[in-house]
Amino acid sequence: MTTTLSTTGLDVPLLEARGVTRRLQRTTILHDIDLTVADGEFLAVMGPSGCGKSTLLYTLSGLEDPTDGSVLWAGEDHSTLDGKARSRRRLLEIGIVFQQFHLLRNLSLLDNVLLPGLLARTEQRTVLRTRAEQLMTQLGVDDLTERGVGEASGGQLQRVALARALINHPRLLVADEPTGALDSAATEEMMDALAEISAEGTTIVLVTHDAQVAQRAHRIIALADGRISGDRPAPGNG
């Protein structure tokens, strides 16, 4: 059973994988994946280590190309875009949160949040700074704006990374094990933040091995050996 949610009324899903296979040398990581993600949906992808969760996430977001098959963004095949256009889409429309934060140590935490906005060049720096400060306040890290990466906890750094991913108002947020390095309290704070972002209409695809985390989504996909082995509404969304 597939849950279909939409904040725009569009019939075309925001994301669609059609027969996606991903090989690395002689190893097949993803096998003939068919998957749709509706605009405004919060999807969790679960499975054991090595099952292809992160590869699926990176392929859906355009960071990696499928070996076979195609990934469509609002009906448009990613592969029809040149490298510059694809990079621009990721910068403006796709926010990415990694497990290991990937924050720059030579910048303050506020400047880390600002960076994608400055690269996009779609808004004045004063407007961007206001948005960055608002995001850090919303995520409970507004007291860390001038601190460095080495002056914050793992949970705080992950929320800063989330603010950075949201600075350009993305339609899609993808998160690769965003709670994997966090304790239970920080995990709850992160999931509360993601639930709030989802409620505002942002589409989210989250990879996790934690069943409690997955239950905060609208829908759960189970992955095993590079294949979808289950697709069900999360508790409370069926």
Backbone bond lengths (Angstrom), bond angles and torsions (degrees), N, CA, C in turn:
res aa  C-N    CA-C-N  psi(-1)  N-CA   C-N-CA  omega(-1)  CA-C   N-CA-C  phi
1 M - - - 1.470 - - 1.525 109.52 -
2 T 1.341 118.28 136.37 1.446 122.90 -179.16 1.516 109.94 -116.90
3 T 1.329 116.36 129.92 1.445 121.53 175.92 1.516 108.77 -84.27
4 T 1.316 118.62 129.78 1.451 121.97 178.57 1.516 109.05 -114.13
5 L 1.336 115.00 116.47 1.451 120.73 -179.97 1.520 107.92 -124.80
6 S 1.289 118.22 147.50 1.458 120.54 177.73 1.510 109.79 -152.83
7 T 1.333 115.87 139.78 1.451 120.73 175.55 1.519 111.21 -101.67
8 T 1.331 117.53 -3.51 1.455 119.25 -175.70 1.515 112.97 -118.64
9 G 1.325 118.23 -14.92 1.442 120.71 -176.75 1.517 113.23 82.26
10 L 1.347 117.28 5.13 1.452 120.26 179.61 1.518 110.27 -69.92
11 D 1.351 115.92 140.62 1.452 119.84 175.13 1.528 111.27 -78.61
12 V 1.327 116.76 -28.41 1.462 121.70 -178.66 1.523 108.81 -80.09
13 P 1.346 119.09 128.48 1.468 119.88 178.23 1.516 111.23 -66.63
14 L 1.311 116.51 154.16 1.460 119.42 177.49 1.527 110.14 -63.98
15 L 1.331 117.03 -43.24 1.459 122.47 -179.82 1.519 109.58 -127.03
16 E 1.329 115.46 141.98 1.457 119.70 174.55 1.520 109.64 -147.43
17 A 1.317 115.91 125.03 1.466 121.94 172.75 1.514 108.23 -100.95
18 R 1.321 116.23 128.33 1.461 121.61 -179.87 1.526 109.53 -120.70
19 G 1.309 115.82 107.48 1.457 120.73 177.45 1.514 113.86 57.30
20 V 1.339 116.52 38.19 1.467 120.24 -174.45 1.531 111.26 -74.52
21 T 1.305 115.07 121.99 1.465 123.41 173.23 1.524 107.81 -122.57
22 R 1.316 115.68 138.71 1.462 120.91 179.38 1.522 108.75 -130.34
23 R 1.330 115.74 120.92 1.466 121.30 178.87 1.519 109.42 -116.53
24 L 1.310 115.83 145.69 1.460 122.67 172.54 1.517 107.06 -126.72
25 Q 1.320 115.71 109.01 1.460 122.12 -171.10 1.533 108.70 55.47
26 R 1.318 119.65 -117.59 1.466 120.87 -178.00 1.522 113.25 -99.14
27 T 1.330 116.22 5.01 1.460 120.20 -178.19 1.520 110.40 -101.38
28 T 1.325 117.11 127.57 1.464 121.98 175.36 1.523 108.14 -92.87
29 I 1.331 115.62 117.55 1.468 121.26 -175.99 1.520 110.92 -92.45
30 L 1.332 117.28 -39.57 1.464 122.55 176.28 1.520 108.97 -122.47
31 H 1.330 116.04 137.97 1.461 122.05 -176.33 1.528 110.50 -118.09
32 D 1.333 117.87 102.85 1.459 122.53 166.41 1.536 112.17 50.48
33 I 1.338 116.53 55.58 1.468 122.35 -176.87 1.525 110.83 -81.61
34 D 1.321 116.27 126.46 1.463 122.87 169.57 1.527 107.63 -114.85
35 L 1.330 116.30 124.44 1.458 119.89 -174.57 1.522 109.71 -157.91
36 T 1.326 117.00 137.26 1.467 120.99 171.96 1.518 109.32 -121.07
37 V 1.325 114.64 145.97 1.469 122.06 176.14 1.520 107.13 -127.77
38 A 1.311 116.24 116.37 1.464 120.86 -177.57 1.523 111.20 -74.26
39 D 1.324 115.35 153.86 1.459 121.25 175.80 1.528 108.86 -61.84
40 G 1.314 117.23 124.70 1.457 122.05 -179.77 1.512 114.69 91.26
41 E 1.333 117.96 -0.96 1.464 121.25 -178.44 1.529 111.09 -80.71
42 F 1.314 115.61 151.32 1.467 123.49 174.11 1.528 105.85 -115.28
43 L 1.326 115.70 104.86 1.460 122.30 -175.50 1.519 110.54 -109.83
44 A 1.320 116.69 130.93 1.463 122.09 173.29 1.523 109.12 -107.23
45 V 1.322 116.52 136.30 1.462 123.13 176.72 1.518 107.62 -112.23
46 M 1.333 116.40 119.26 1.458 122.04 -177.28 1.521 111.03 -115.75
47 G 1.330 114.81 157.18 1.451 120.47 175.72 1.509 110.30 160.04
48 P 1.336 117.41 164.51 1.463 120.99 -178.63 1.523 111.32 -70.59
49 S 1.324 116.47 165.53 1.461 121.75 176.59 1.522 109.91 -57.24
50 G 1.331 115.52 137.56 1.451 120.21 177.13 1.514 115.47 85.17
51 C 1.347 117.65 4.68 1.471 119.68 -176.74 1.529 113.04 -85.60
52 G 1.342 117.40 -7.69 1.458 120.76 178.63 1.516 114.89 106.13
53 K 1.340 118.30 11.00 1.466 121.20 -176.72 1.534 112.00 -59.49
54 S 1.317 116.15 -52.12 1.469 119.60 -177.46 1.518 111.15 -66.00
55 T 1.328 117.15 -38.46 1.463 120.12 178.13 1.518 110.49 -61.95
56 L 1.331 117.34 -41.09 1.463 120.57 176.69 1.524 110.51 -61.70
57 L 1.314 117.14 -43.84 1.459 121.60 -179.87 1.526 110.76 -61.27
58 Y 1.338 116.63 -46.67 1.459 120.53 -177.83 1.531 111.02 -68.72
59 T 1.319 117.09 -31.82 1.464 120.03 178.21 1.523 110.62 -72.03
60 L 1.324 117.23 -41.72 1.462 120.43 177.64 1.521 112.09 -62.80
61 S 1.328 116.71 -35.20 1.466 120.69 -176.83 1.520 112.98 -87.66
62 G 1.333 117.77 -3.42 1.455 120.94 177.59 1.505 114.99 86.13
63 L 1.339 117.96 4.81 1.463 120.15 175.69 1.528 111.27 -71.29
64 E 1.334 116.60 -28.41 1.456 122.52 175.88 1.525 108.47 -129.19
65 D 1.317 116.01 151.89 1.463 121.41 177.48 1.518 110.09 -98.33
66 P 1.336 117.49 143.82 1.464 118.80 172.07 1.521 110.45 -69.15
67 T 1.327 115.66 147.54 1.461 119.95 173.82 1.519 109.81 -70.59
68 D 1.329 115.64 -41.51 1.465 122.88 174.80 1.519 108.38 -134.68
69 G 1.336 115.83 158.43 1.450 120.10 -179.01 1.519 111.40 86.48
70 S 1.322 116.29 -170.99 1.457 120.53 -176.18 1.519 110.89 -147.64
71 V 1.341 115.30 154.89 1.464 122.72 173.53 1.520 107.16 -119.25
72 L 1.323 116.36 125.81 1.461 121.89 -178.65 1.527 109.88 -107.42
73 W 1.319 115.04 137.67 1.458 122.91 173.83 1.526 107.32 -110.54
74 A 1.327 117.30 110.23 1.472 121.88 -176.85 1.522 110.90 50.66
75 G 1.337 115.75 40.20 1.452 121.42 176.95 1.506 115.72 89.48
76 E 1.333 118.17 -6.58 1.462 122.50 -178.43 1.526 110.19 -103.87
77 D 1.319 116.37 128.43 1.464 121.64 -179.71 1.525 109.39 -69.10
78 H 1.340 116.01 124.63 1.470 121.23 177.08 1.518 111.64 -50.98
79 S 1.326 116.54 -38.66 1.459 120.91 -171.83 1.528 113.03 -68.43
80 T 1.331 117.74 -13.30 1.461 119.96 178.72 1.528 111.77 -79.85
81 L 1.324 117.51 -11.22 1.462 121.46 179.66 1.517 110.21 -91.08
82 D 1.324 116.91 144.55 1.461 119.33 173.82 1.532 109.47 -77.21
83 G 1.310 115.78 173.02 1.465 120.03 -174.78 1.509 113.40 -59.39
84 K 1.320 117.75 -39.25 1.460 121.23 -179.30 1.521 111.13 -65.41
85 A 1.344 115.83 -43.99 1.465 119.95 -179.21 1.523 111.19 -66.49
86 R 1.326 117.08 -37.62 1.462 119.91 179.28 1.524 110.84 -67.75
87 S 1.323 116.58 -41.04 1.465 120.26 177.24 1.520 110.65 -62.74
88 R 1.330 115.80 -39.22 1.463 119.78 179.34 1.526 110.62 -65.10
89 R 1.328 117.11 -40.63 1.466 120.00 178.12 1.529 110.42 -62.05
90 R 1.341 116.63 -45.57 1.472 118.76 179.53 1.517 111.01 -61.09
91 L 1.324 117.28 -38.64 1.458 120.85 -178.72 1.523 111.78 -67.16
92 L 1.341 116.36 -42.60 1.462 120.43 -172.35 1.520 114.38 -92.75
93 E 1.327 117.52 -32.67 1.464 119.75 -169.30 1.518 115.06 -116.96
94 I 1.333 117.35 -9.68 1.467 120.60 -177.09 1.526 109.26 -128.54
95 G 1.320 116.58 118.51 1.457 121.44 173.75 1.521 109.43 -97.66
96 I 1.334 116.77 135.95 1.459 121.10 -175.84 1.530 109.84 -122.71
97 V 1.335 115.55 129.01 1.461 122.01 176.71 1.525 107.66 -117.10
98 F 1.317 116.19 121.32 1.459 122.22 179.85 1.522 110.50 -99.95
99 Q 1.326 116.10 156.49 1.457 120.19 179.36 1.530 111.51 -62.99
100 Q 1.310 117.34 -35.84 1.468 121.22 -174.60 1.526 113.62 -95.76
101 F 1.319 117.81 17.05 1.469 125.61 170.87 1.542 113.26 73.60
102 H 1.343 118.12 -54.69 1.467 122.80 -177.16 1.528 112.17 56.01
103 L 1.317 116.48 42.40 1.460 121.61 173.76 1.526 109.22 -88.00
104 L 1.327 116.65 148.96 1.463 121.82 -176.89 1.529 110.32 -87.59
105 R 1.311 116.36 124.74 1.467 121.48 -174.81 1.527 113.09 -72.80
106 N 1.322 117.67 -18.93 1.469 119.65 -179.49 1.524 112.39 -87.73
107 L 1.339 116.68 2.60 1.460 121.37 177.96 1.520 110.47 -117.96
108 S 1.340 116.03 152.27 1.467 119.41 170.63 1.526 108.76 -66.73
109 L 1.320 116.67 164.92 1.463 119.57 179.62 1.527 111.11 -64.66
110 L 1.318 118.04 -36.63 1.467 120.25 176.39 1.528 110.41 -63.41
111 D 1.327 117.75 -42.90 1.460 120.18 -179.68 1.528 111.36 -67.82
112 N 1.328 117.82 -30.23 1.466 120.26 173.10 1.520 110.80 -61.39
113 V 1.332 116.13 -42.15 1.466 120.53 179.20 1.530 109.99 -66.70
114 L 1.309 117.24 -39.53 1.457 122.46 -177.57 1.524 113.66 -68.62
115 L 1.313 117.78 -29.15 1.462 121.92 -166.88 1.529 114.73 -52.82
116 P 1.363 119.97 -50.16 1.466 117.96 179.82 1.532 112.80 -62.13
117 G 1.315 117.13 -31.76 1.451 120.45 177.81 1.523 111.43 -68.34
118 L 1.318 116.89 -40.03 1.460 120.80 177.59 1.518 110.88 -66.14
119 L 1.331 116.57 -37.25 1.464 120.51 177.79 1.526 111.40 -67.75
120 A 1.331 116.90 -34.87 1.470 120.88 -178.95 1.517 112.30 -69.98
121 R 1.340 116.74 -34.55 1.465 122.28 178.43 1.527 112.89 57.54
122 T 1.306 116.13 39.29 1.465 119.38 178.37 1.525 112.15 -104.83
123 E 1.335 117.24 -12.09 1.464 121.28 -179.42 1.517 109.98 -139.41
124 Q 1.325 116.17 154.60 1.455 121.36 177.24 1.535 110.31 -63.94
125 R 1.319 116.33 150.80 1.465 120.40 -178.49 1.527 111.46 -59.12
126 T 1.335 117.79 -37.17 1.470 119.59 -179.76 1.526 110.61 -64.50
127 V 1.341 116.96 -39.37 1.463 121.30 177.65 1.524 109.89 -65.84
128 L 1.327 115.91 -43.43 1.463 120.32 179.55 1.524 111.03 -63.18
129 R 1.325 116.62 -42.03 1.468 119.38 -178.95 1.526 110.27 -62.82
130 T 1.334 116.43 -41.40 1.462 119.60 177.63 1.522 110.77 -61.19
131 R 1.348 117.14 -44.51 1.460 120.12 179.16 1.529 110.63 -63.79
132 A 1.340 117.33 -42.80 1.468 120.60 -179.87 1.526 110.52 -60.71
133 E 1.314 116.25 -43.53 1.459 120.03 179.04 1.527 110.95 -65.14
134 Q 1.335 116.89 -39.24 1.465 120.32 177.94 1.525 111.31 -64.39
135 L 1.330 116.66 -41.65 1.464 120.39 178.52 1.522 111.06 -64.04
136 M 1.326 116.90 -42.80 1.462 119.93 179.85 1.528 110.86 -66.22
137 T 1.332 116.87 -33.95 1.467 120.18 175.23 1.524 110.22 -67.68
138 Q 1.332 116.98 -46.05 1.462 121.96 179.23 1.528 111.21 -57.72
139 L 1.336 116.51 -35.72 1.458 121.56 -176.40 1.530 112.52 -95.30
140 G 1.325 117.06 5.94 1.460 120.80 172.76 1.513 115.49 75.72
141 V 1.344 117.59 25.75 1.471 120.18 179.22 1.528 110.57 -126.77
142 D 1.329 117.03 25.77 1.456 120.72 -178.05 1.523 113.29 -68.11
143 D 1.330 118.11 -16.77 1.461 120.77 178.18 1.530 112.05 -83.79
144 L 1.329 116.93 2.08 1.466 120.92 -175.57 1.520 112.72 -111.82
145 T 1.325 118.49 10.16 1.464 120.54 -170.00 1.531 113.12 -55.54
146 E 1.296 118.59 -41.43 1.466 121.15 -175.74 1.524 112.76 -96.61
147 R 1.324 117.68 2.78 1.464 120.14 179.01 1.523 110.98 -83.12
148 G 1.336 114.50 164.18 1.447 120.58 178.68 1.513 111.30 -97.92
149 V 1.321 115.41 174.29 1.467 121.22 -178.39 1.524 111.60 -59.01
150 G 1.326 117.00 -36.18 1.463 120.50 -177.98 1.512 114.67 -77.17
151 E 1.332 117.18 0.61 1.464 121.16 -176.58 1.526 112.74 -111.23
152 A 1.318 117.58 18.56 1.468 120.88 -178.10 1.519 109.52 -137.33
153 S 1.331 116.23 156.33 1.460 121.95 178.72 1.526 110.17 -78.18
154 G 1.340 115.53 169.29 1.450 119.99 178.15 1.515 112.85 -59.90
155 G 1.320 116.80 -42.18 1.456 120.17 178.98 1.521 112.11 -64.40
156 Q 1.334 116.17 -39.61 1.458 119.86 177.99 1.522 111.09 -66.54
157 L 1.328 117.12 -41.67 1.462 120.60 179.61 1.526 111.35 -64.29
158 Q 1.330 117.23 -36.34 1.456 118.75 179.30 1.524 111.05 -67.50
159 R 1.331 116.86 -35.49 1.461 119.30 177.64 1.528 111.20 -71.31
160 V 1.333 117.11 -33.33 1.471 120.08 173.01 1.526 109.85 -64.38
161 A 1.328 117.05 -42.32 1.465 121.05 177.62 1.526 111.07 -62.02
162 L 1.324 117.13 -35.97 1.461 121.10 177.08 1.527 110.18 -66.80
163 A 1.329 116.83 -42.93 1.465 120.07 177.15 1.527 110.41 -59.89
164 R 1.324 116.21 -42.13 1.474 119.95 177.90 1.529 110.83 -60.06
165 A 1.332 117.19 -41.56 1.462 121.39 -179.35 1.523 112.31 -65.99
166 L 1.327 117.37 -22.98 1.464 121.81 -175.43 1.526 113.83 -98.19
167 I 1.326 117.96 -5.68 1.462 120.96 -169.98 1.525 112.52 -60.57
168 N 1.337 118.07 -31.52 1.468 120.71 -177.37 1.528 113.88 -98.00
169 H 1.345 116.82 22.16 1.473 122.13 178.22 1.529 111.80 54.65
170 P 1.321 120.25 54.21 1.466 120.62 -175.99 1.525 112.59 -67.76
171 R 1.336 115.53 149.00 1.470 119.85 172.51 1.518 110.37 -76.89
172 L 1.337 116.10 -29.39 1.461 121.85 -176.01 1.515 109.76 -125.64
173 L 1.333 116.33 132.57 1.459 122.66 171.91 1.514 108.15 -116.20
174 V 1.334 117.32 124.14 1.454 121.16 175.04 1.520 108.14 -113.70
175 A 1.327 115.83 138.13 1.461 121.00 -174.34 1.522 109.61 -135.13
176 D 1.320 116.40 120.97 1.458 123.06 -177.44 1.523 109.77 -99.22
177 E 1.324 116.78 101.69 1.468 122.60 -179.47 1.534 110.89 48.20
178 P 1.328 118.91 54.55 1.468 120.23 -174.73 1.524 113.78 -67.24
179 T 1.332 117.68 -15.26 1.470 120.47 179.00 1.523 111.85 -110.28
180 G 1.335 116.96 4.93 1.461 120.46 -173.66 1.524 114.52 -61.22
181 A 1.342 117.25 -29.84 1.466 121.10 -178.17 1.521 112.22 -105.29
182 L 1.348 117.39 12.85 1.457 120.85 -174.33 1.523 111.83 -107.61
183 D 1.336 115.96 153.26 1.457 119.79 173.63 1.522 109.12 -78.74
184 S 1.330 116.92 177.70 1.462 120.51 -172.10 1.531 112.24 -64.31
185 A 1.328 117.21 -37.71 1.462 119.60 -179.47 1.525 110.74 -67.82
186 A 1.334 116.56 -45.00 1.461 120.63 179.52 1.531 110.75 -66.66
187 T 1.335 116.56 -34.29 1.461 120.59 176.83 1.523 110.80 -62.25
188 E 1.320 116.75 -44.11 1.463 120.84 179.38 1.522 111.05 -63.18
189 E 1.325 116.67 -40.27 1.466 120.35 178.68 1.528 110.65 -64.48
190 M 1.334 116.50 -42.59 1.460 120.46 179.31 1.529 110.86 -63.01
191 M 1.328 117.33 -43.71 1.464 120.01 -178.14 1.526 111.49 -69.99
192 D 1.323 117.38 -33.43 1.467 119.88 173.91 1.526 110.07 -61.62
193 A 1.346 115.94 -42.09 1.461 120.34 179.30 1.522 111.02 -64.30
194 L 1.332 117.40 -42.93 1.465 120.68 179.50 1.529 111.41 -66.11
195 A 1.326 116.87 -37.62 1.467 120.10 177.44 1.523 110.87 -63.24
196 E 1.322 116.96 -39.22 1.465 120.81 178.07 1.524 110.85 -65.86
197 I 1.334 116.63 -41.99 1.466 121.42 179.26 1.528 109.84 -64.99
198 S 1.328 116.93 -40.37 1.458 121.20 176.83 1.525 110.98 -61.96
199 A 1.324 116.56 -42.41 1.460 120.91 -179.46 1.528 112.01 -63.57
200 E 1.335 116.62 -24.11 1.458 121.37 178.14 1.528 111.71 -80.69
201 G 1.358 117.10 -6.47 1.461 120.27 174.36 1.507 116.15 109.45
202 T 1.334 118.52 -1.59 1.458 120.71 179.06 1.529 109.90 -74.73
203 T 1.315 116.65 134.25 1.459 121.72 174.78 1.531 108.47 -75.47
204 I 1.335 116.82 134.72 1.465 121.21 -178.29 1.522 109.71 -128.56
205 V 1.327 116.07 132.61 1.462 122.47 168.49 1.514 107.19 -120.77
206 L 1.316 116.56 117.65 1.458 122.96 -174.06 1.520 110.25 -120.65
207 V 1.321 116.80 133.11 1.459 123.01 174.30 1.516 108.67 -100.06
208 T 1.326 116.68 132.03 1.464 120.22 179.55 1.524 110.57 -155.26
209 H 1.334 115.31 155.69 1.470 120.34 171.18 1.523 109.94 -105.80
210 D 1.345 116.66 1.15 1.462 122.91 -173.14 1.535 109.54 -99.53
211 A 1.326 117.00 115.38 1.467 121.21 -177.73 1.524 111.69 -63.19
212 Q 1.323 118.23 -34.76 1.465 120.84 179.51 1.521 110.94 -66.48
213 V 1.317 116.86 -37.79 1.464 121.23 176.27 1.522 109.72 -65.77
214 A 1.328 117.65 -46.26 1.467 122.25 -177.51 1.522 111.80 -60.15
215 Q 1.308 117.46 -32.18 1.459 120.84 -177.51 1.525 113.23 -68.51
216 R 1.321 117.35 -12.59 1.464 120.11 176.92 1.538 111.80 -81.14
217 A 1.332 117.02 -8.99 1.464 121.23 179.79 1.523 110.68 -82.70
218 H 1.335 116.13 178.21 1.469 121.53 172.67 1.531 110.76 -83.40
219 R 1.317 115.61 -33.48 1.458 121.26 -170.41 1.519 109.33 -148.50
220 I 1.331 116.08 146.56 1.457 121.72 -176.88 1.523 109.80 -123.28
221 I 1.331 115.72 125.76 1.461 122.45 172.71 1.524 107.90 -103.53
222 A 1.311 117.59 130.32 1.465 121.69 174.35 1.524 108.11 -99.82
223 L 1.334 115.29 133.66 1.458 121.31 179.07 1.519 108.73 -118.89
224 A 1.331 116.42 135.67 1.468 121.96 177.75 1.519 108.52 -143.28
225 D 1.327 116.23 124.40 1.470 121.56 178.68 1.523 112.19 52.72
226 G 1.330 115.82 39.13 1.448 120.53 175.85 1.507 115.42 77.79
227 R 1.322 117.62 11.52 1.465 122.14 -179.99 1.525 109.78 -127.42
228 I 1.333 116.51 149.26 1.463 120.34 175.11 1.518 108.59 -74.48
229 S 1.325 115.62 119.86 1.465 120.44 -178.55 1.521 112.51 -108.50
230 G 1.307 117.19 -5.38 1.463 121.02 178.66 1.505 111.26 -165.98
231 D 1.328 116.88 150.20 1.463 123.18 -179.17 1.522 106.89 -152.04
232 R 1.323 117.06 108.65 1.471 119.66 -174.29 1.519 110.66 -147.60
233 P 1.325 117.77 154.49 1.445 120.15 172.13 1.537 109.96 -65.01
234 A 1.299 117.14 145.19 1.455 121.01 173.52 1.531 108.74 -69.79
235 P 1.339 118.01 156.46 1.464 120.38 178.48 1.536 111.01 -52.45
236 G 1.309 115.26 132.82 1.453 120.20 -179.12 1.513 113.91 90.00
237 N 1.378 116.92 -5.32 1.453 120.47 -179.51 1.525 111.42 -121.69
238 G 1.321 117.05 10.87 1.449 119.56 -179.52 1.517 112.34 -93.50
